[in-house]
Amino acid sequence: MSNQRPIFNENAGLFGKANRVVMNGIMDTVDTVNQYQAALMSAQQLLLEQRQTMRFFLAKLNTATSLASYRWTYSGVPVVLNGSTQTFVAVNDSSDQFSGALNLREVFNQTNPVDGMNPTDPDVSVGPVGSTYSGCNQWTTANLEAIVIVYVTVSTTGSVLYFFDRPNPIRCFEDCFGGGE
């Protein structure tokens, strides 16, 4: 059995109106597909495995805006770490400054539970990530102190979506009128 590539030399109406130029073009295409078959299959497999691609970067959270009970959206900037001094420096690139980022830990937070716990047994106060407790069930929402890994993807509407996953700070509820904790 031999595997030969036919060469069409005549302009006879082979396969309907296909002439020799058309038939030789088809054969060239078949040869190209055969030559790059492994690469085409690999690319197709990557598309199937990664239907939704994501990238990520290190960021400092700056502010939090309340959505509802125990849920916030966050804004921040990309940073780099200095490993020897454990400090961070903001990146001079405005393309990854973000707002509206979601904390995955807060997605299912409703009145009860908060990240899998009942916030009334014992009574606790829950704040946004990186916030500081300022007393009487109050948390700061500006000048947050948190470094997180922020993931970037596309939402169902086609817009850019930033998110991260980090637990919220929790403090035993303070009796503001009695002075005890």
C-alpha positions in Angstrom: 0.0 0.0 0.0 1.4 3.4 -0.9 0.5 6.8 0.3 0.8 9.1 -2.7 -0.3 12.7 -3.1 -2.2 13.1 -6.3 -1.3 16.0 -8.5 -4.1 17.3 -10.7 -2.8 18.5 -14.0 -6.0 18.7 -16.1 -8.7 21.2 -16.1 -11.3 18.6 -16.5 -14.3 19.2 -14.2 -13.2 16.9 -11.4 -15.7 16.7 -8.6 -18.2 19.1 -10.2 -16.6 22.4 -11.0 -13.3 21.9 -9.1 -10.4 22.5 -11.4 -6.8 21.5 -10.9 -6.0 24.8 -9.0 -8.8 24.1 -6.5 -7.9 20.4 -6.1 -4.2 21.2 -5.6 -5.2 23.8 -3.0 -7.3 21.3 -1.1 -4.3 18.8 -1.1 -2.0 21.6 0.1 -4.4 22.3 3.0 -4.6 18.6 3.9 -0.8 18.4 4.0 -0.6 21.5 6.2 -3.2 20.1 8.6 -1.4 16.8 8.7 1.9 18.5 9.4 0.6 20.6 12.3 -1.9 18.1 13.7 -0.2 17.7 17.0 -0.1 21.4 17.6 -3.8 21.8 16.6 -4.8 19.0 19.0 -2.7 20.5 21.8 -4.3 23.9 21.3 -7.8 22.4 21.3 -7.1 20.6 24.5 -5.9 23.8 26.2 -9.1 25.5 25.2 -11.2 22.7 26.7 -9.2 22.7 29.9 -9.1 26.5 30.4 -12.4 27.7 29.4 -11.9 30.7 31.7 -8.4 32.0 32.0 -7.3 33.9 35.1 -4.2 35.9 36.0 -3.2 37.0 39.5 -1.0 39.6 41.2 0.0 40.8 44.7 -2.0 43.8 45.9 -2.6 46.0 48.9 -6.2 46.7 49.8 -7.0 50.4 50.4 -10.7 50.8 51.0 -13.8 48.8 51.6 -17.4 49.7 50.8 -20.2 47.9 52.5 -22.6 45.8 50.4 -24.8 44.2 53.0 -24.3 42.4 56.4 -20.8 41.1 56.5 -20.0 41.8 52.9 -17.9 44.5 51.2 -16.2 45.4 47.9 -12.6 46.4 48.0 -10.3 48.7 46.1 -6.5 48.5 46.0 -3.2 48.7 44.1 -0.6 46.2 42.9 2.5 45.8 45.0 5.8 44.0 45.1 7.4 42.6 48.2 11.0 43.1 49.4 11.6 39.6 50.8 14.6 40.6 53.0 12.8 43.4 54.9 9.2 42.0 54.5 8.0 45.4 53.2 6.0 46.2 50.1 6.2 48.9 47.5 3.3 50.0 45.2 3.8 49.3 41.5 3.9 52.3 39.3 1.3 50.9 36.9 -2.3 52.1 37.0 -3.6 49.3 34.8 -4.0 46.9 37.7 -5.5 49.4 40.2 -8.9 48.0 41.0 -12.2 48.7 42.7 -15.2 46.5 43.3 -13.1 43.4 44.2 -14.9 40.6 46.0 -13.7 38.5 48.8 -14.8 34.9 48.1 -15.1 34.3 51.9 -18.0 36.8 52.0 -20.0 35.5 49.0 -22.3 33.4 51.1 -22.3 35.7 54.2 -25.8 36.6 55.2 -27.1 37.4 58.6 -26.2 33.9 59.7 -23.7 32.2 59.2 -20.5 34.3 58.7 -17.8 32.2 57.1 -19.5 29.1 58.6 -20.1 30.5 62.1 -23.0 32.0 63.9 -22.1 35.6 64.7 -24.5 35.7 67.7 -23.2 32.7 69.6 -21.0 34.2 70.9 -21.8 37.8 69.8 -19.0 39.0 67.5 -18.2 41.9 65.4 -17.0 41.3 61.8 -15.0 43.8 59.8 -13.7 44.1 56.2 -10.4 42.5 55.4 -7.4 44.7 56.6 -9.6 47.0 58.8 -8.9 48.1 62.3 -11.5 47.8 65.1 -12.2 51.3 66.4 -14.6 50.3 69.2 -18.4 50.0 69.7 -18.7 47.6 66.7 -17.1 50.0 64.3 -14.4 49.1 61.8 -12.3 51.3 59.6 -13.0 51.2 55.8 -10.1 53.3 54.7 -6.3 52.9 55.0 -6.8 49.1 55.1 -3.7 47.0 56.1 -3.9 43.9 54.0 -1.8 42.3 51.3 -3.7 39.7 49.2 -3.3 37.8 46.0 -5.9 39.2 43.6 -7.2 37.2 40.8 -8.5 38.7 37.6 -11.1 37.1 35.4 -14.2 38.0 33.3 -17.7 38.1 34.7 -20.8 36.8 32.9 -21.4 40.3 31.6 -18.0 40.4 30.0 -16.6 43.0 32.4 -13.3 42.5 34.3 -13.8 40.9 37.8 -11.2 41.1 40.6 -11.5 38.7 43.6 -9.4 37.3 46.4 -10.0 34.9 49.3 -9.1 35.9 52.9 -10.8 35.7 56.2 -12.4 38.7 57.8 -11.2 40.1 61.2 -13.5 39.1 64.0 -13.7 40.6 67.5 -15.9 39.6 70.5 -18.7 42.1 70.7 -18.0 45.0 73.0 -20.8 46.3 75.2 -20.4 50.0 74.3 -22.6 51.2 77.1 -21.3 49.0 79.9 -17.6 49.3 79.1 -16.9 45.5 79.2 -15.9 43.1 76.5 
